[in-house]
């Protein structure tokens, strides 16, 4: 347990930041799921449109440091390859 005033404040801030990061990570997962769902439906133009919208979400979250940039690149690469395979 935090004993000093500044340690208590940092603990409070950490709780808020963790909640925000979890929310952002959830947004990322949702964006990826939307693309996968469009790919499974077999509609290439729709999947490409959803992918283009999701790319900015993925990049934004990686830029903020919530996920590693290589994870974002890997996800985008795999989604793009899956769309091309349709």
C-alpha positions in Angstrom: 0.0 0.0 0.0 1.2 3.5 -0.9 2.4 5.5 2.2 3.3 8.9 0.8 1.0 11.4 -0.7 2.7 11.2 -4.1 2.6 7.4 -4.1 -1.1 7.5 -3.3 -1.7 9.9 -6.2 0.4 7.8 -8.6 -1.7 4.7 -7.5 -4.9 6.6 -8.3 -3.5 7.7 -11.6 -2.4 4.2 -12.5 -5.9 2.9 -11.9 -7.4 5.5 -14.3 -4.7 5.0 -16.9 -5.2 1.2 -16.8 -8.9 1.6 -17.3 -8.3 3.9 -20.3 -5.7 1.5 -21.8 -8.1 -1.4 -21.4 -10.8 0.5 -23.2 -8.5 1.4 -26.1 -7.3 -2.2 -26.4 -10.9 -3.3 -26.5 -11.5 -0.9 -29.4 -8.6 -2.4 -31.2 -9.9 -5.9 -30.8 -13.3 -4.8 -32.0 -11.9 -3.2 -35.1 -10.0 -6.4 -35.9 -13.1 -8.6 -35.3 -15.1 -6.4 -37.7 -12.6 -7.0 -40.5 -12.5 -10.8 -39.8 -16.3 -10.9 -39.8 -16.4 -9.2 -43.2 -13.7 -11.6 -44.5 -15.7 -14.6 -43.4 -18.8 -13.2 -45.1 -16.8 -13.4 -48.4 -17.5 -9.9 -49.5 -14.2 -8.5 -50.7 -15.2 -4.8 -51.3 -16.9 -4.6 -47.9 -14.0 -6.3 -46.2 -11.6 -3.8 -47.9 -13.7 -0.9 -46.7 -13.9 -2.1 -43.2 -10.1 -2.8 -43.2 -9.3 0.7 -44.4 -11.4 2.2 -41.5 -9.7 -0.2 -39.1 -6.2 0.6 -40.2 -6.4 4.1 -38.7 -7.7 2.7 -35.4 -4.9 0.1 -35.2 -2.2 2.7 -36.0 -3.6 5.2 -33.6 -3.5 2.8 -30.7 0.0 1.6 -31.6 1.2 5.2 -31.7 -0.1 5.8 -28.2 2.0 2.9 -27.0 -1.0 0.8 -25.8 0.2 -2.1 -28.1 3.6 -2.6 -29.7 4.0 -1.2 -33.2 5.1 -4.6 -34.4 1.8 -6.2 -33.2 -0.1 -3.5 -35.1 1.9 -4.1 -38.2 1.5 -7.9 -37.9 -2.3 -7.6 -37.5 -2.6 -5.3 -40.5 -0.5 -7.6 -42.6 -2.5 -10.7 -41.8 -5.8 -9.0 -42.3 -4.6 -7.6 -45.7 -3.3 -11.0 -46.8 -6.7 -12.6 -45.8 -8.5 -10.0 -47.9 -6.2 -10.5 -50.9 -6.9 -14.3 -50.6 -10.6 -13.8 -51.1 
